[in-house]
Amino acid sequence: MEQQGIMTALYSTGNQNLLLNRQYSAGLYLRFSKDDGKACDSTSIETQRMMLERYCQQNGLAIGDVYVDDGYTGLNFDRPDFQRLLGDIESGKINLVITKDLSRLGRDYIQTGHYIEIFFTERNVRYIAINDGVDTLNADNDIAPFKNILNDMYSKDISRKVKSAKHQRALRGLFIGPIAPYGYKKHPANKNQLIIDDEAAAVVREIFQMALSGQSGTAIYKSLTARQIPTPAAYKTAHGVTNYQRRTRNDGKWNYPTVMFILRERMYTGDMVNRKSEVANYKTKKVRKVAPASRIVVANTHEPIVSREDFDRVQQLVAERHRPRKHNNDNIFRRLVFCSECGKRMVLANQHIKTKGKGLAVRSVFRCGNHYKNPDECRHHNTIYYEDLYAQIWARVQKAIAALLSDDGILKAVQKRTDDKRADKKLPDEKAKTEKRLAALATIVRRLYEDYALELIDLDNYRNMLVDYQQQQKALRERLTAIDKELGKVDDVDENYRKLKTLAAAYADSTELTAEMLNKLIERIEITHPQKIDGELTQQITIIYRFIQTNLN
């Protein structure tokens, strides 16, 4: 009789639960992201669906709707079907939310706790996480906050591992972006390798050539638009790439930022540039730009579209602050003419000259403005008329091209001048000493750690000495880089001479000077102030040619 009474009581309690459950309209929420593993495992959408439907059937719960977010992270609650679930809760359609476990609802413990303990509670919504034994109808859910924290820590750990993997791939020079830069495409057999997209690359080369010819970014984009050249966004879209540069308009019109972005893109030189942007932290999708100095750059990982020399020259040109024109000439010498005395760039302006009678003639003249601003630094009034400079440079360039193509002993002369220009004859010895000291410091740092591990020195002393040695290592590495660069200028004379000779051959049949020719052949033009020598007014002009960094005439 006593056993029968107990069974009757249990049956009665079960009936009450079933009656209570009939008051609920359950929203089954299913979520699966790429961080959760393969789709065939226990977290897959179909597995979750079967588990939740079976639970509702066994417990007499009516299913109001099923909400599925497939491919969405648990750190972000701005998921389409989760937002639809919230809307149905507000409208009264759903008063019970069921998930497989707490992590399906979310992995951010603060927001997950907010929905469970505040949002659902304020709206009289019951929440059940089956595998975690959480049911807000009961009072024994103290473990839920701790499980939410563990889920959050799991996401943080996954994020750290993903970032680390990407960082390692970036250090190897692999392309890790979702879309190849304009002018390139991903290799069909290796998505981490870039290959040239011939059609788009031709436009990139033309943009650089226009910049080298002295055209501004504004002039370039207007020319591309007028000729109806497809913009990068339009081109990528036409070739099946979606979401290319979302912030770039796709109306067929080029703009200044797009042109300047291309002109500043180092990847066109064949160098891989990764980590241009990063997510602020694992809980947000907000992306922030990374400073150029902090990006990961690996040289010579793919075929270049433009030469490194042309790229560097364009960087100099676009860095110039353009001012309103104060002269009548199309200045093909922009950024090239310097005062020999003070080293400042000379500017071009109009000069009004009295003529016979009452008329005024206008001539364009280069002058050193530093003479007027800082007469103690630049003591002489240095000027040269534009047409005079043009005539002399044109004659000298023609002569240099002929000499380069004839190979009339010019290479040996260049080698001698370059060797004579080396400021420090002791660089090789300094390099050897620097490398020896770096090797010694590496040994010292290793032994220092061993002493700390053996408790021969305390932590504070270890840190102080380590910082000091690391600072020495940094300074020595920087000096070693500078030495190698200086030595390389001489070691690469033959190769640089060949580059200049190749360019000279391209302009052998030119009939006039152009900005493109000057920017490709010449590094700078140095002009002394006019002065009388033996009763004759003379003005020395020195042309420093690119690659060889010396004059030829």
Secondary structure, 3 states (H helix, E strand, C coil): CHHHHHHHHHHHHHHHHHHHHCCCEEEEEEEECHHHCCCCCCCCHHHHHHHHHHHHHHCCCEEEEEEEEECCCCCCCCCHHHHHHHHHHHHCCCCEEEECCHHHHCCCHHHHHHHHHHHHHHCCCEEEECCCCEECCCCCCCCHHHHHHHHHHHHHHHHHHHHHHHHHHHHCCCCCCCCCCCCEEEECCEEEEEEECHHHHHHHHHHHHHHHCCCCHHHHHHHHHHCCCCCHHHHHHHCCCCCCCCCCCCCCCCCHHHHHHHHCCHHHHCCEEECCEEECCCCCCCEEECCHHHCEEECCCCCCCCCHHHHHHHHHHHHCCCCCCCCCCCCCCCCCEEECCCCCECEEEEEEEECCCCCEEEEEEEECCHHHHCCCCCCCCCEEEHHHHHHHHHHHHHHHHHHHHHCCCHHHHHHHHHHHHCCCCCHHHHHHHHHHHHHHHHHHHHHHHHHHHCCCCCHHHHHHHHHHHHHHHHHHHHHHHHHHHHHHHHHCHHHHHHHHHHHHHHCCCCCCCCHHHHHHHEEEEEECCCEEECCEEECCEEEEECCCCCCCC
